[in-house]
Each structure stands twice: as structure tokens, then as C-alpha cells.
Amino acid sequence: MTQWRLTNDLQKAYFYTVQTPPLKITFLGTGTSSGVPMIGCHCEVCISTNKEDKRLRSSILVESQTTAIVIDTTPDFRYQMLRAGVKKLDAVLFTHPHKDHIAGLDDVRAYNYFQQKPMELYANSLTEEAIKREFAYAFSDKKYPGIPNLNLNTIDESFFMVGDIPVVPILVWHLKMPVLGFRFGRFTYITDANKIDTEEKEKIKGSDAMVLNALRKESHISHFTLNEAVALVQELAVPDAYFTHISHQLGKHQEINNELPQGIKLAYDGLQLFFD
């Protein structure tokens, strides 16, 4: 199995020699795989009229002045791009191959059409295999006109550049599945995890803000609970944290926010963060 590691020397070289441009982060979705509201559910969260309790599947948009990156193409990808008004997209970074994180990939063909170039995809080998399997028609020798034009880039242990944005991959565990988190300067994004090895935690330390999954209060086989996510943020001493991949089982947005320690909040669809 590929080990996703960044040595201390490489990490120091990254932070001291590569400058991250000012970034805008937009939360395109903050819900778990079923979204919120969940189909057929009439719990108090699913019938809430608060827009912050309406959650598409988890994804973010990372933008500099010249580069736009989406993390994961969810089943809601098309609507997320329309809602956020994303007219230009340079690349997609994938965390892992579960359907709620790759299912919307076909709709990058709109960007192929307008930008007249392949969409650059970045993923580990496990996710690459799933993309080739689920979207086999895009990799066929005889392609039907109008299908997605995709260029796969394998993520290894070192940081890489997408346009002018440097990216540090972080290995986390979703039960036994390797999942990639990403650090952009002093911002870190992690979803679908319930364990992070000590070496990988070092890559997160020093972040001004981080995003972490917090599925619900009750224990789960492959996701951090609310208390586990809070404990990890406090262990890493990250001053600002935003929880994502939220289930309707967690509770109403504002009520849960009122329970959280200072500096920790639930993310919501449409939230934007800015980093100079």
C-alpha cells in the first residue's frame, strides 16, 4: 500500500520557500452522504426552515486570484457550481472514492467545453481506480463526443502545485480506507476520517484554521463524533475550526453551535473564509 508521507525536511522546505497566495474558501456543501434534509425524514433538523440546516454533500472551493480548485465532485456538483457561480475551474482534488465524493464528476464536461482543455484531477491510486471504473466511458479509446475530458494526476508523498496554489496532502483514515486531507498555506481541510497518525498531525499544526468532519454525537465506525472532533482540534491547538460532513442526527445548527467551545463552529453551505 502506498504510504503518503511528507518528511520533516520537506515540510520545512515547503513552509519556508513556497508562498501561498491570498485564498478564498467557499463551503459548497457540509452534509453527510445522505444530505440534510434526508429523503423521507421528518425530524426537527430535516423540517427546519433555517437555511444553515440545509446541507448538500461535503465539498469546498479554494480560490486564488488566478486558480480555482474544487475538493470532491459530489452528487450535488452541478448545482453547487451554479449556486456558487463558478465560471472557471482549474482542477479537482479528491479525498477518497466513495460515491458522495466522486459521483458528480461527469459535469466537469461543461468546463471542458468552455475552457477547451482537459480537467486536471488529483487523487491517490485507490481513487483513480474507482474513477476509471465508474466513468469508464471517459477513458475509452473510442470516445463519444461531449463526454468528460479528464487528465489524472497521481498524488504521492510530496506537496505539489495547482496553478499558484501549493498543496500538502495529509493521510487520514476512514476506518481502514486511506483518505487524503489537504493543507493550503495555513488552512487545512479534512473530511471522512476517524483516525490521524502522529506524523500526519504534524502537517496540520500551525494552521490558522482547519475543517474536520463531525458526523453526530453518537459513536460511528468510520467518522469522528462531535466530541472526538473537538478533542482533536484542541490537541492540535488550531485556533479556528469548522466542522463538516454533518448528519441530521447531530442536531440543529444553532443549538449545536451554542454547545461548542470558543473557536469551534459548525460550517454551513455558502460560508466563506479568507486567508491573506
Secondary structure, DSSP 8 states (H G I E B T S, - for coil): -------HHHHHHHHHH-----EEEEEEE-B-TT-BS-TT--STTTT---GGG-B-BSEEEEE-SS-EEEE---TTHHHHHHHHT-----EEE-S---HHHHTTGGGGHHHHHHHTS-EEEEE-HHHHHHHHHHTGGGG-SS--TTS--EEEEE--SS-EEETTEEEEEEEEEETTEEEEEEEETTEEE--S-SB--HHHHHHHTT-SEEEEE---SS--SSS--HHHHHHHHHHHT-SEEEEESB-TTS--HHHHHHHS-TTEEE--TT-EEEE-
